[in-house]
Amino acid sequence: MPDEKTPQDPFEMFRSLWGPLGVPMPGLAMPTLDPKEVEKRIVELRSVEGWLSMNLNMVKFAIQGLEVQKAALQAMQPKK
């Protein structure tokens, strides 16, 4: 049985946090007095933050790899 906290669709959490037009749902802007709801939102946003950080690091590594490849290609070019 899969963990209930892990969504099957990786974008399911984003859809629940953002409306269909890309605007935050009113629930995110409206303060709540329920500590459990606040904790739930914190956990969800930490999860999103982790996902974004992981993707940012992958983009940085891809850029670094391309920069190394570019430098190697430039070094192999004959001098004019």
N, C-alpha and C positions, 0 to 999 in steps of 0.2 A: 504494500500500500504506500503510495507516494506521500511525502511529507506535506501536510496541509498548508504549511506556511510558504512552500515553494510553488509559485504559479507555473502551470504548464506552458503558457504563452509568455515569453519574456517581456512582451510589451503590455501585458494585462495590467500591470501596476501603473504604467504611464497612462493608459486609458482611464483608469479609475481616478487618477490624480488630475488629469486634464480633460476638459470638455471636448466635444467634437470639433469645435472651432479653434482649438489650441489655446483657449483661455482657461485659466484656473477655475475649477469648480467653486461655487460659492462657499462650500464647506471649508475650503482651505483658507479663505479670507475671513471667515466668521470665527471669532474666538469661541471656545467651548469651555465649559466649567467642569467637564467630566475628565478627571485625570487619566482614566483608561483610554479615552479617545485621543488625548494629547500624546500619551505614550505610544499608541498605535501609529499616529502620524509621524512621530519621531523615528520609529523603527522603519516605516516605509520610506521616509526620506533618506535615512542612512543607507538603506539598501540601494536606492537610486544613486546616491552619492558614490557608493562603492562601484556600482556598474559604470558610471561616468568616468571615474578615476581610472578604472581598468582600461576602458576604451581610449582615454586620453594617453595613457602609457603606451598602448599599442600603436597609436598614431605617432607618438614621439619616436618609438623604435623604428617605425617604417621610414620616417624622415631621416633619422640618423643613418639607416642602412642605405638609403638613396644618396645621401651626401658622401658616404664612403665610396659608393659605386661611382659617383661623379668624379671624385678626386682620383680614383684609380684610372678611370677612362682618360682624364686630362693628363695624367702622368704618362700614359702610354702613347699620347699623341706626339708625332714627330715635331721637333722644334723648327720653327720657320726662320 
